[in-house]
Amino acid sequence: MRQGPRDAAQELLLLGRPWDIALAEIRVPVRLWHGAADTQVPVAIARRLAATIPHCRARFIPAAGHFWIFDHVDEILAALA
């Protein structure tokens, strides 16, 4: 979005349209992490994704905001290894 408001608008259009994948049809295990105090992407969206994707293991980090990942990189890499 650093290119200006035009790119920010394009990003919002992409995020707002229907996805080309049916989340309920995902057949591989999914790990989802989300900051419970994220004000940019509400936790309700992540909870909905977790409830829709079969075999989704979700972790909601209490008091973590949008950039929580910087404090939890080791945890994520360990889970993915």
PDB file of N, CA, C and O in Angstrom:
ATOM      1  N   MET A   1       0.808  -1.198   0.000  1.00  0.00           N
ATOM      2  CA  MET A   1       0.000   0.000   0.000  1.00  0.00           C
ATOM      3  C   MET A   1       0.851   1.261   0.000  1.00  0.00           C
ATOM      4  O   MET A   1       0.311   2.367  -0.044  1.00  0.00           O
ATOM      5  N   ARG A   2       2.156   1.120   0.048  1.00  0.00           N
ATOM      6  CA  ARG A   2       2.994   2.316   0.084  1.00  0.00           C
ATOM      7  C   ARG A   2       2.982   3.069  -1.234  1.00  0.00           C
ATOM      8  O   ARG A   2       3.492   4.187  -1.299  1.00  0.00           O
ATOM      9  N   GLN A   3       2.419   2.496  -2.279  1.00  0.00           N
ATOM     10  CA  GLN A   3       2.368   3.167  -3.568  1.00  0.00           C
ATOM     11  C   GLN A   3       1.292   4.243  -3.623  1.00  0.00           C
ATOM     12  O   GLN A   3       1.234   5.016  -4.579  1.00  0.00           O
ATOM     13  N   GLY A   4       0.448   4.296  -2.612  1.00  0.00           N
ATOM     14  CA  GLY A   4      -0.546   5.351  -2.569  1.00  0.00           C
ATOM     15  C   GLY A   4      -1.956   4.820  -2.414  1.00  0.00           C
ATOM     16  O   GLY A   4      -2.174   3.610  -2.362  1.00  0.00           O
ATOM     17  N   PRO A   5      -2.918   5.741  -2.339  1.00  0.00           N
ATOM     18  CA  PRO A   5      -4.311   5.355  -2.082  1.00  0.00           C
ATOM     19  C   PRO A   5      -4.902   4.473  -3.177  1.00  0.00           C
ATOM     20  O   PRO A   5      -5.791   3.665  -2.907  1.00  0.00           O
ATOM     21  N   ARG A   6      -4.424   4.617  -4.391  1.00  0.00           N
ATOM     22  CA  ARG A   6      -4.960   3.792  -5.480  1.00  0.00           C
ATOM     23  C   ARG A   6      -4.672   2.306  -5.226  1.00  0.00           C
ATOM     24  O   ARG A   6      -5.548   1.463  -5.422  1.00  0.00           O
ATOM     25  N   ASP A   7      -3.442   1.983  -4.789  1.00  0.00           N
ATOM     26  CA  ASP A   7      -3.105   0.602  -4.484  1.00  0.00           C
ATOM     27  C   ASP A   7      -3.846   0.108  -3.247  1.00  0.00           C
ATOM     28  O   ASP A   7      -4.218  -1.063  -3.174  1.00  0.00           O
ATOM     29  N   ALA A   8      -4.061   0.983  -2.287  1.00  0.00           N
ATOM     30  CA  ALA A   8      -4.823   0.609  -1.094  1.00  0.00           C
ATOM     31  C   ALA A   8      -6.249   0.250  -1.481  1.00  0.00           C
ATOM     32  O   ALA A   8      -6.807  -0.711  -0.951  1.00  0.00           O
ATOM     33  N   ALA A   9      -6.837   0.993  -2.382  1.00  0.00           N
ATOM     34  CA  ALA A   9      -8.203   0.698  -2.846  1.00  0.00           C
ATOM     35  C   ALA A   9      -8.244  -0.644  -3.575  1.00  0.00           C
ATOM     36  O   ALA A   9      -9.184  -1.418  -3.397  1.00  0.00           O
ATOM     37  N   GLN A  10      -7.237  -0.918  -4.387  1.00  0.00           N
ATOM     38  CA  GLN A  10      -7.167  -2.205  -5.096  1.00  0.00           C
ATOM     39  C   GLN A  10      -7.072  -3.360  -4.106  1.00  0.00           C
ATOM     40  O   GLN A  10      -7.714  -4.395  -4.284  1.00  0.00           O
ATOM     41  N   GLU A  11      -6.272  -3.177  -3.067  1.00  0.00           N
ATOM     42  CA  GLU A  11      -6.128  -4.201  -2.037  1.00  0.00           C
ATOM     43  C   GLU A  11      -7.471  -4.483  -1.361  1.00  0.00           C
ATOM     44  O   GLU A  11      -7.828  -5.641  -1.145  1.00  0.00           O
ATOM     45  N   LEU A  12      -8.200  -3.444  -1.034  1.00  0.00           N
ATOM     46  CA  LEU A  12      -9.506  -3.618  -0.393  1.00  0.00           C
ATOM     47  C   LEU A  12     -10.491  -4.336  -1.324  1.00  0.00           C
ATOM     48  O   LEU A  12     -11.289  -5.154  -0.867  1.00  0.00           O
ATOM     49  N   LEU A  13     -10.437  -4.036  -2.612  1.00  0.00           N
ATOM     50  CA  LEU A  13     -11.298  -4.735  -3.568  1.00  0.00           C
ATOM     51  C   LEU A  13     -10.979  -6.219  -3.606  1.00  0.00           C
ATOM     52  O   LEU A  13     -11.888  -7.049  -3.637  1.00  0.00           O
ATOM     53  N   LEU A  14      -9.705  -6.558  -3.606  1.00  0.00           N
ATOM     54  CA  LEU A  14      -9.315  -7.966  -3.616  1.00  0.00           C
ATOM     55  C   LEU A  14      -9.767  -8.691  -2.354  1.00  0.00           C
ATOM     56  O   LEU A  14     -10.228  -9.830  -2.416  1.00  0.00           O
ATOM     57  N   LEU A  15      -9.633  -8.030  -1.219  1.00  0.00           N
ATOM     58  CA  LEU A  15     -10.020  -8.658   0.044  1.00  0.00           C
ATOM     59  C   LEU A  15     -11.533  -8.795   0.191  1.00  0.00           C
ATOM     60  O   LEU A  15     -12.016  -9.693   0.881  1.00  0.00           O
ATOM     61  N   GLY A  16     -12.274  -7.908  -0.456  1.00  0.00           N
ATOM     62  CA  GLY A  16     -13.718  -7.888  -0.276  1.00  0.00           C
ATOM     63  C   GLY A  16     -14.507  -8.788  -1.199  1.00  0.00           C
ATOM     64  O   GLY A  16     -15.695  -9.020  -0.973  1.00  0.00           O
ATOM     65  N   ARG A  17     -13.871  -9.295  -2.228  1.00  0.00           N
ATOM     66  CA  ARG A  17     -14.630 -10.148  -3.159  1.00  0.00           C
ATOM     67  C   ARG A  17     -14.551 -11.612  -2.727  1.00  0.00           C
ATOM     68  O   ARG A  17     -13.663 -11.986  -1.961  1.00  0.00           O
ATOM     69  N   PRO A  18     -15.466 -12.434  -3.211  1.00  0.00           N
ATOM     70  CA  PRO A  18     -15.449 -13.862  -2.835  1.00  0.00           C
ATOM     71  C   PRO A  18     -14.144 -14.541  -3.253  1.00  0.00           C
ATOM     72  O   PRO A  18     -13.559 -14.211  -4.285  1.00  0.00           O
ATOM     73  N   TRP A  19     -13.707 -15.483  -2.442  1.00  0.00           N
ATOM     74  CA  TRP A  19     -12.487 -16.228  -2.739  1.00  0.00           C
ATOM     75  C   TRP A  19     -12.808 -17.336  -3.736  1.00  0.00           C
ATOM     76  O   TRP A  19     -13.959 -17.759  -3.850  1.00  0.00           O
ATOM     77  N   ASP A  20     -11.813 -17.796  -4.440  1.00  0.00           N
ATOM     78  CA  ASP A  20     -11.996 -18.856  -5.432  1.00  0.00           C
ATOM     79  C   ASP A  20     -11.866 -20.256  -4.834  1.00  0.00           C
ATOM     80  O   ASP A  20     -11.770 -21.236  -5.572  1.00  0.00           O
ATOM     81  N   ILE A  21     -11.861 -20.354  -3.540  1.00  0.00           N
ATOM     82  CA  ILE A  21     -11.721 -21.648  -2.880  1.00  0.00           C
ATOM     83  C   ILE A  21     -12.814 -21.802  -1.835  1.00  0.00           C
ATOM     84  O   ILE A  21     -13.147 -20.859  -1.118  1.00  0.00           O
ATOM     85  N   ALA A  22     -13.358 -22.993  -1.761  1.00  0.00           N
ATOM     86  CA  ALA A  22     -14.355 -23.286  -0.727  1.00  0.00           C
ATOM     87  C   ALA A  22     -13.602 -23.755   0.517  1.00  0.00           C
ATOM     88  O   ALA A  22     -13.031 -24.846   0.521  1.00  0.00           O
ATOM     89  N   LEU A  23     -13.597 -22.953   1.550  1.00  0.00           N
ATOM     90  CA  LEU A  23     -12.821 -23.268   2.748  1.00  0.00           C
ATOM     91  C   LEU A  23     -13.228 -24.602   3.363  1.00  0.00           C
ATOM     92  O   LEU A  23     -12.381 -25.315   3.901  1.00  0.00           O
ATOM     93  N   ALA A  24     -14.486 -24.943   3.292  1.00  0.00           N
ATOM     94  CA  ALA A  24     -14.970 -26.202   3.868  1.00  0.00           C
ATOM     95  C   ALA A  24     -14.458 -27.423   3.110  1.00  0.00           C
ATOM     96  O   ALA A  24     -14.585 -28.548   3.594  1.00  0.00           O
ATOM     97  N   GLU A  25     -13.883 -27.214   1.931  1.00  0.00           N
ATOM     98  CA  GLU A  25     -13.368 -28.323   1.126  1.00  0.00           C
ATOM     99  C   GLU A  25     -11.865 -28.535   1.289  1.00  0.00           C
ATOM    100  O   GLU A  25     -11.298 -29.419   0.648  1.00  0.00           O
ATOM    101  N   ILE A  26     -11.218 -27.749   2.127  1.00  0.00           N
ATOM    102  CA  ILE A  26      -9.781 -27.924   2.363  1.00  0.00           C
ATOM    103  C   ILE A  26      -9.584 -29.248   3.094  1.00  0.00           C
ATOM    104  O   ILE A  26     -10.220 -29.501   4.118  1.00  0.00           O
ATOM    105  N   ARG A  27      -8.700 -30.091   2.565  1.00  0.00           N
ATOM    106  CA  ARG A  27      -8.518 -31.434   3.125  1.00  0.00           C
ATOM    107  C   ARG A  27      -7.185 -31.646   3.824  1.00  0.00           C
ATOM    108  O   ARG A  27      -6.926 -32.737   4.333  1.00  0.00           O
ATOM    109  N   VAL A  28      -6.349 -30.644   3.859  1.00  0.00           N
ATOM    110  CA  VAL A  28      -5.060 -30.778   4.550  1.00  0.00           C
ATOM    111  C   VAL A  28      -5.156 -30.076   5.905  1.00  0.00           C
ATOM    112  O   VAL A  28      -5.951 -29.151   6.071  1.00  0.00           O
ATOM    113  N   PRO A  29      -4.357 -30.509   6.863  1.00  0.00           N
ATOM    114  CA  PRO A  29      -4.371 -29.830   8.163  1.00  0.00           C
ATOM    115  C   PRO A  29      -3.948 -28.367   8.009  1.00  0.00           C
ATOM    116  O   PRO A  29      -3.050 -28.044   7.231  1.00  0.00           O
ATOM    117  N   VAL A  30      -4.604 -27.501   8.759  1.00  0.00           N
ATOM    118  CA  VAL A  30      -4.322 -26.065   8.706  1.00  0.00           C
ATOM    119  C   VAL A  30      -4.022 -25.574  10.110  1.00  0.00           C
ATOM    120  O   VAL A  30      -4.717 -25.917  11.066  1.00  0.00           O
ATOM    121  N   ARG A  31      -2.969 -24.761  10.222  1.00  0.00           N
ATOM    122  CA  ARG A  31      -2.656 -24.096  11.484  1.00  0.00           C
ATOM    123  C   ARG A  31      -2.971 -22.629  11.298  1.00  0.00           C
ATOM    124  O   ARG A  31      -2.585 -22.031  10.294  1.00  0.00           O
ATOM    125  N   LEU A  32      -3.665 -22.046  12.249  1.00  0.00           N
ATOM    126  CA  LEU A  32      -4.042 -20.641  12.171  1.00  0.00           C
ATOM    127  C   LEU A  32      -3.684 -19.975  13.494  1.00  0.00           C
ATOM    128  O   LEU A  32      -4.031 -20.473  14.564  1.00  0.00           O
ATOM    129  N   TRP A  33      -2.989 -18.848  13.411  1.00  0.00           N
ATOM    130  CA  TRP A  33      -2.670 -18.038  14.581  1.00  0.00           C
ATOM    131  C   TRP A  33      -3.266 -16.660  14.352  1.00  0.00           C
ATOM    132  O   TRP A  33      -3.288 -16.160  13.227  1.00  0.00           O
ATOM    133  N   HIS A  34      -3.750 -16.049  15.430  1.00  0.00           N
ATOM    134  CA  HIS A  34      -4.320 -14.708  15.283  1.00  0.00           C
ATOM    135  C   HIS A  34      -4.237 -13.989  16.615  1.00  0.00           C
ATOM    136  O   HIS A  34      -4.495 -14.571  17.669  1.00  0.00           O
ATOM    137  N   GLY A  35      -3.876 -12.729  16.556  1.00  0.00           N
ATOM    138  CA  GLY A  35      -3.849 -11.908  17.763  1.00  0.00           C
ATOM    139  C   GLY A  35      -5.265 -11.561  18.195  1.00  0.00           C
ATOM    140  O   GLY A  35      -6.026 -10.981  17.421  1.00  0.00           O
ATOM    141  N   ALA A  36      -5.621 -11.907  19.415  1.00  0.00           N
ATOM    142  CA  ALA A  36      -6.980 -11.687  19.897  1.00  0.00           C
ATOM    143  C   ALA A  36      -7.320 -10.207  20.049  1.00  0.00           C
ATOM    144  O   ALA A  36      -8.496  -9.847  20.100  1.00  0.00           O
ATOM    145  N   ALA A  37      -6.299  -9.341  20.121  1.00  0.00           N
ATOM    146  CA  ALA A  37      -6.539  -7.902  20.266  1.00  0.00           C
ATOM    147  C   ALA A  37      -6.244  -7.146  18.966  1.00  0.00           C
ATOM    148  O   ALA A  37      -6.030  -5.934  18.987  1.00  0.00           O
ATOM    149  N   ASP A  38      -6.234  -7.849  17.857  1.00  0.00           N
ATOM    150  CA  ASP A  38      -5.958  -7.221  16.559  1.00  0.00           C
ATOM    151  C   ASP A  38      -7.100  -6.273  16.209  1.00  0.00           C
ATOM    152  O   ASP A  38      -8.257  -6.688  16.137  1.00  0.00           O
ATOM    153  N   THR A  39      -6.776  -5.009  15.991  1.00  0.00           N
ATOM    154  CA  THR A  39      -7.799  -4.023  15.636  1.00  0.00           C
ATOM    155  C   THR A  39      -7.890  -3.811  14.125  1.00  0.00           C
ATOM    156  O   THR A  39      -8.820  -3.160  13.649  1.00  0.00           O
ATOM    157  N   GLN A  40      -6.934  -4.355  13.367  1.00  0.00           N
ATOM    158  CA  GLN A  40      -6.968  -4.201  11.913  1.00  0.00           C
ATOM    159  C   GLN A  40      -7.710  -5.350  11.227  1.00  0.00           C
ATOM    160  O   GLN A  40      -8.405  -5.142  10.233  1.00  0.00           O
ATOM    161  N   VAL A  41      -7.558  -6.550  11.759  1.00  0.00           N
ATOM    162  CA  VAL A  41      -8.295  -7.719  11.275  1.00  0.00           C
ATOM    163  C   VAL A  41      -8.986  -8.319  12.497  1.00  0.00           C
ATOM    164  O   VAL A  41      -8.346  -9.015  13.285  1.00  0.00           O
ATOM    165  N   PRO A  42     -10.262  -8.063  12.664  1.00  0.00           N
ATOM    166  CA  PRO A  42     -10.964  -8.515  13.867  1.00  0.00           C
ATOM    167  C   PRO A  42     -10.861 -10.029  14.077  1.00  0.00           C
ATOM    168  O   PRO A  42     -10.905 -10.810  13.126  1.00  0.00           O
ATOM    169  N   VAL A  43     -10.724 -10.414  15.337  1.00  0.00           N
ATOM    170  CA  VAL A  43     -10.588 -11.825  15.680  1.00  0.00           C
ATOM    171  C   VAL A  43     -11.798 -12.638  15.231  1.00  0.00           C
ATOM    172  O   VAL A  43     -11.672 -13.841  15.004  1.00  0.00           O
ATOM    173  N   ALA A  44     -12.947 -12.022  15.100  1.00  0.00           N
ATOM    174  CA  ALA A  44     -14.147 -12.747  14.647  1.00  0.00           C
ATOM    175  C   ALA A  44     -13.944 -13.346  13.264  1.00  0.00           C
ATOM    176  O   ALA A  44     -14.471 -14.420  12.973  1.00  0.00           O
ATOM    177  N   ILE A  45     -13.189 -12.667  12.411  1.00  0.00           N
ATOM    178  CA  ILE A  45     -12.916 -13.194  11.070  1.00  0.00           C
ATOM    179  C   ILE A  45     -12.083 -14.469  11.171  1.00  0.00           C
ATOM    180  O   ILE A  45     -12.372 -15.456  10.495  1.00  0.00           O
ATOM    181  N   ALA A  46     -11.064 -14.452  12.001  1.00  0.00           N
ATOM    182  CA  ALA A  46     -10.215 -15.634  12.171  1.00  0.00           C
ATOM    183  C   ALA A  46     -10.994 -16.779  12.811  1.00  0.00           C
ATOM    184  O   ALA A  46     -10.810 -17.939  12.445  1.00  0.00           O
ATOM    185  N   ARG A  47     -11.852 -16.457  13.753  1.00  0.00           N
ATOM    186  CA  ARG A  47     -12.666 -17.511  14.386  1.00  0.00           C
ATOM    187  C   ARG A  47     -13.611 -18.157  13.361  1.00  0.00           C
ATOM    188  O   ARG A  47     -13.832 -19.367  13.389  1.00  0.00           O
ATOM    189  N   ARG A  48     -14.155 -17.347  12.473  1.00  0.00           N
ATOM    190  CA  ARG A  48     -15.020 -17.877  11.418  1.00  0.00           C
ATOM    191  C   ARG A  48     -14.240 -18.784  10.468  1.00  0.00           C
ATOM    192  O   ARG A  48     -14.725 -19.849  10.085  1.00  0.00           O
ATOM    193  N   LEU A  49     -13.039 -18.364  10.091  1.00  0.00           N
ATOM    194  CA  LEU A  49     -12.191 -19.210   9.246  1.00  0.00           C
ATOM    195  C   LEU A  49     -11.888 -20.532   9.938  1.00  0.00           C
ATOM    196  O   LEU A  49     -12.007 -21.596   9.332  1.00  0.00           O
ATOM    197  N   ALA A  50     -11.500 -20.465  11.193  1.00  0.00           N
ATOM    198  CA  ALA A  50     -11.163 -21.675  11.948  1.00  0.00           C
ATOM    199  C   ALA A  50     -12.350 -22.623  12.052  1.00  0.00           C
ATOM    200  O   ALA A  50     -12.181 -23.841  11.999  1.00  0.00           O
ATOM    201  N   ALA A  51     -13.531 -22.077  12.197  1.00  0.00           N
ATOM    202  CA  ALA A  51     -14.730 -22.917  12.301  1.00  0.00           C
ATOM    203  C   ALA A  51     -15.137 -23.515  10.961  1.00  0.00           C
ATOM    204  O   ALA A  51     -15.788 -24.559  10.919  1.00  0.00           O
ATOM    205  N   THR A  52     -14.762 -22.868   9.878  1.00  0.00           N
ATOM    206  CA  THR A  52     -15.160 -23.317   8.541  1.00  0.00           C
ATOM    207  C   THR A  52     -14.187 -24.327   7.944  1.00  0.00           C
ATOM    208  O   THR A  52     -14.601 -25.241   7.231  1.00  0.00           O
ATOM    209  N   ILE A  53     -12.905 -24.170   8.228  1.00  0.00           N
ATOM    210  CA  ILE A  53     -11.890 -25.049   7.639  1.00  0.00           C
ATOM    211  C   ILE A  53     -11.797 -26.337   8.458  1.00  0.00           C
ATOM    212  O   ILE A  53     -11.500 -26.289   9.652  1.00  0.00           O
ATOM    213  N   PRO A  54     -12.049 -27.490   7.825  1.00  0.00           N
ATOM    214  CA  PRO A  54     -11.928 -28.760   8.555  1.00  0.00           C
ATOM    215  C   PRO A  54     -10.485 -28.970   9.026  1.00  0.00           C
ATOM    216  O   PRO A  54      -9.541 -28.557   8.352  1.00  0.00           O
ATOM    217  N   HIS A  55     -10.327 -29.594  10.149  1.00  0.00           N
ATOM    218  CA  HIS A  55      -9.011 -29.931  10.687  1.00  0.00           C
ATOM    219  C   HIS A  55      -8.135 -28.700  10.913  1.00  0.00           C
ATOM    220  O   HIS A  55      -6.912 -28.779  10.803  1.00  0.00           O
ATOM    221  N   CYS A  56      -8.748 -27.581  11.224  1.00  0.00           N
ATOM    222  CA  CYS A  56      -8.006 -26.353  11.492  1.00  0.00           C
ATOM    223  C   CYS A  56      -7.683 -26.289  12.981  1.00  0.00           C
ATOM    224  O   CYS A  56      -8.569 -26.404  13.828  1.00  0.00           O
ATOM    225  N   ARG A  57      -6.408 -26.103  13.282  1.00  0.00           N
ATOM    226  CA  ARG A  57      -5.969 -25.898  14.661  1.00  0.00           C
ATOM    227  C   ARG A  57      -5.667 -24.420  14.825  1.00  0.00           C
ATOM    228  O   ARG A  57      -4.679 -23.913  14.295  1.00  0.00           O
ATOM    229  N   ALA A  58      -6.520 -23.744  15.555  1.00  0.00           N
ATOM    230  CA  ALA A  58      -6.385 -22.294  15.714  1.00  0.00           C
ATOM    231  C   ALA A  58      -5.822 -21.960  17.091  1.00  0.00           C
ATOM    232  O   ALA A  58      -6.139 -22.607  18.090  1.00  0.00           O
ATOM    233  N   ARG A  59      -4.985 -20.937  17.114  1.00  0.00           N
ATOM    234  CA  ARG A  59      -4.467 -20.403  18.373  1.00  0.00           C
ATOM    235  C   ARG A  59      -4.675 -18.900  18.345  1.00  0.00           C
ATOM    236  O   ARG A  59      -4.185 -18.201  17.458  1.00  0.00           O
ATOM    237  N   PHE A  60      -5.406 -18.423  19.330  1.00  0.00           N
ATOM    238  CA  PHE A  60      -5.674 -17.000  19.457  1.00  0.00           C
ATOM    239  C   PHE A  60      -4.826 -16.474  20.614  1.00  0.00           C
ATOM    240  O   PHE A  60      -5.018 -16.863  21.766  1.00  0.00           O
ATOM    241  N   ILE A  61      -3.898 -15.595  20.294  1.00  0.00           N
ATOM    242  CA  ILE A  61      -2.937 -15.116  21.271  1.00  0.00           C
ATOM    243  C   ILE A  61      -3.542 -13.955  22.045  1.00  0.00           C
ATOM    244  O   ILE A  61      -3.796 -12.897  21.468  1.00  0.00           O
ATOM    245  N   PRO A  62      -3.779 -14.133  23.347  1.00  0.00           N
ATOM    246  CA  PRO A  62      -4.391 -13.080  24.156  1.00  0.00           C
ATOM    247  C   PRO A  62      -3.557 -11.796  24.144  1.00  0.00           C
ATOM    248  O   PRO A  62      -2.327 -11.846  24.175  1.00  0.00           O
ATOM    249  N   ALA A  63      -4.222 -10.673  24.101  1.00  0.00           N
ATOM    250  CA  ALA A  63      -3.615  -9.342  24.167  1.00  0.00           C
ATOM    251  C   ALA A  63      -2.651  -9.050  23.018  1.00  0.00           C
ATOM    252  O   ALA A  63      -1.927  -8.056  23.071  1.00  0.00           O
ATOM    253  N   ALA A  64      -2.624  -9.889  21.985  1.00  0.00           N
ATOM    254  CA  ALA A  64      -1.726  -9.673  20.846  1.00  0.00           C
ATOM    255  C   ALA A  64      -2.453  -8.909  19.753  1.00  0.00           C
ATOM    256  O   ALA A  64      -3.613  -9.185  19.446  1.00  0.00           O
ATOM    257  N   GLY A  65      -1.754  -7.946  19.172  1.00  0.00           N
ATOM    258  CA  GLY A  65      -2.327  -7.136  18.108  1.00  0.00           C
ATOM    259  C   GLY A  65      -1.961  -7.647  16.726  1.00  0.00           C
ATOM    260  O   GLY A  65      -1.654  -8.826  16.547  1.00  0.00           O
ATOM    261  N   HIS A  66      -1.996  -6.762  15.765  1.00  0.00           N
ATOM    262  CA  HIS A  66      -1.808  -7.120  14.360  1.00  0.00           C
ATOM    263  C   HIS A  66      -0.388  -7.603  14.060  1.00  0.00           C
ATOM    264  O   HIS A  66      -0.204  -8.436  13.173  1.00  0.00           O
ATOM    265  N   PHE A  67       0.597  -7.110  14.764  1.00  0.00           N
ATOM    266  CA  PHE A  67       1.981  -7.476  14.487  1.00  0.00           C
ATOM    267  C   PHE A  67       2.545  -8.442  15.523  1.00  0.00           C
ATOM    268  O   PHE A  67       3.742  -8.417  15.806  1.00  0.00           O
ATOM    269  N   TRP A  68       1.711  -9.277  16.080  1.00  0.00           N
ATOM    270  CA  TRP A  68       2.092 -10.225  17.120  1.00  0.00           C
ATOM    271  C   TRP A  68       3.163 -11.210  16.646  1.00  0.00           C
ATOM    272  O   TRP A  68       3.945 -11.713  17.453  1.00  0.00           O
ATOM    273  N   ILE A  69       3.199 -11.482  15.357  1.00  0.00           N
ATOM    274  CA  ILE A  69       4.087 -12.515  14.822  1.00  0.00           C
ATOM    275  C   ILE A  69       5.549 -12.270  15.192  1.00  0.00           C
ATOM    276  O   ILE A  69       6.306 -13.225  15.373  1.00  0.00           O
ATOM    277  N   PHE A  70       5.952 -11.018  15.306  1.00  0.00           N
ATOM    278  CA  PHE A  70       7.348 -10.721  15.615  1.00  0.00           C
ATOM    279  C   PHE A  70       7.763 -11.253  16.986  1.00  0.00           C
ATOM    280  O   PHE A  70       8.944 -11.512  17.218  1.00  0.00           O
ATOM    281  N   ASP A  71       6.814 -11.414  17.878  1.00  0.00           N
ATOM    282  CA  ASP A  71       7.109 -11.953  19.207  1.00  0.00           C
ATOM    283  C   ASP A  71       6.913 -13.461  19.292  1.00  0.00           C
ATOM    284  O   ASP A  71       7.209 -14.058  20.328  1.00  0.00           O
ATOM    285  N   HIS A  72       6.415 -14.097  18.220  1.00  0.00           N
ATOM    286  CA  HIS A  72       6.086 -15.523  18.262  1.00  0.00           C
ATOM    287  C   HIS A  72       6.673 -16.310  17.090  1.00  0.00           C
ATOM    288  O   HIS A  72       6.196 -17.400  16.777  1.00  0.00           O
ATOM    289  N   VAL A  73       7.685 -15.776  16.453  1.00  0.00           N
ATOM    290  CA  VAL A  73       8.275 -16.444  15.285  1.00  0.00           C
ATOM    291  C   VAL A  73       8.759 -17.846  15.634  1.00  0.00           C
ATOM    292  O   VAL A  73       8.509 -18.784  14.877  1.00  0.00           O
ATOM    293  N   ASP A  74       9.441 -18.009  16.757  1.00  0.00           N
ATOM    294  CA  ASP A  74       9.965 -19.328  17.129  1.00  0.00           C
ATOM    295  C   ASP A  74       8.846 -20.352  17.279  1.00  0.00           C
ATOM    296  O   ASP A  74       8.983 -21.494  16.839  1.00  0.00           O
ATOM    297  N   GLU A  75       7.757 -19.953  17.891  1.00  0.00           N
ATOM    298  CA  GLU A  75       6.614 -20.858  18.077  1.00  0.00           C
ATOM    299  C   GLU A  75       6.041 -21.316  16.745  1.00  0.00           C
ATOM    300  O   GLU A  75       5.726 -22.493  16.570  1.00  0.00           O
ATOM    301  N   ILE A  76       5.908 -20.403  15.823  1.00  0.00           N
ATOM    302  CA  ILE A  76       5.345 -20.737  14.512  1.00  0.00           C
ATOM    303  C   ILE A  76       6.289 -21.640  13.727  1.00  0.00           C
ATOM    304  O   ILE A  76       5.862 -22.641  13.154  1.00  0.00           O
ATOM    305  N   LEU A  77       7.560 -21.288  13.702  1.00  0.00           N
ATOM    306  CA  LEU A  77       8.520 -22.114  12.971  1.00  0.00           C
ATOM    307  C   LEU A  77       8.600 -23.514  13.550  1.00  0.00           C
ATOM    308  O   LEU A  77       8.727 -24.482  12.801  1.00  0.00           O
ATOM    309  N   ALA A  78       8.529 -23.641  14.867  1.00  0.00           N
ATOM    310  CA  ALA A  78       8.563 -24.963  15.501  1.00  0.00           C
ATOM    311  C   ALA A  78       7.339 -25.790  15.105  1.00  0.00           C
ATOM    312  O   ALA A  78       7.444 -26.995  14.875  1.00  0.00           O
ATOM    313  N   ALA A  79       6.185 -25.138  15.028  1.00  0.00           N
ATOM    314  CA  ALA A  79       4.961 -25.850  14.647  1.00  0.00           C
ATOM    315  C   ALA A  79       4.993 -26.294  13.189  1.00  0.00           C
ATOM    316  O   ALA A  79       4.419 -27.324  12.834  1.00  0.00           O
ATOM    317  N   LEU A  80       5.660 -25.520  12.353  1.00  0.00           N
ATOM    318  CA  LEU A  80       5.715 -25.843  10.934  1.00  0.00           C
ATOM    319  C   LEU A  80       6.825 -26.822  10.573  1.00  0.00           C
ATOM    320  O   LEU A  80       6.812 -27.411   9.492  1.00  0.00           O
ATOM    321  N   ALA A  81       7.782 -26.996  11.474  1.00  0.00           N
ATOM    322  CA  ALA A  81       8.924 -27.884  11.192  1.00  0.00           C
ATOM    323  C   ALA A  81       8.518 -29.347  11.252  1.00  0.00           C
ATOM    324  O   ALA A  81       9.352 -30.228  11.040  1.00  0.00           O
TER     325      ALA A  81
END
